[in-house]
């Protein structure tokens, strides 16, 4: 039952095209997470948290262009359309928005790596854990850097 609930939430996320729809998926995933935690169903808990994080990312992606654009500033009495939305119009404070933008900086591959590691080690996934995992990413080493660290280099370019 619990995996079916989170799978339905995942399907709803795939079909969501507006911020209101993705925010609804966020709420459904948060409820599925709480339900899975109460039932001590680890698989459902991981799936619900994954859907929750991906829904937050999608909501942020959908809202970001409107927030970044801001108003024209030409007329304070101008009617507000979608192109003049503010954080308050979406119900976010500056701190909440900052956190969401930070979450969006984590590449999708890194999110999947984090969840794979959580499953392998039996950890309970979380937003904070994902952001910390992002910071602990191994540095990318190029072939030139690797060769420069070896004295002498025995590779043949």
Secondary structure, 3 states (H helix, E strand, C coil): CHHHHHHHHHHHHHHCCCHHHHHHHHHHHHHHHHHHHHHCCHHHHHHHHHHHHHHHHHHHHHHHHHHHHCCCCCCCCCCCCHHHCCHHHHCCCHHHHHHHHHHHCCCHHHHHHHHHHHHHHCCCCCHHHHHHHHHCCCCCCCHHHHHHHCCCCCCCC
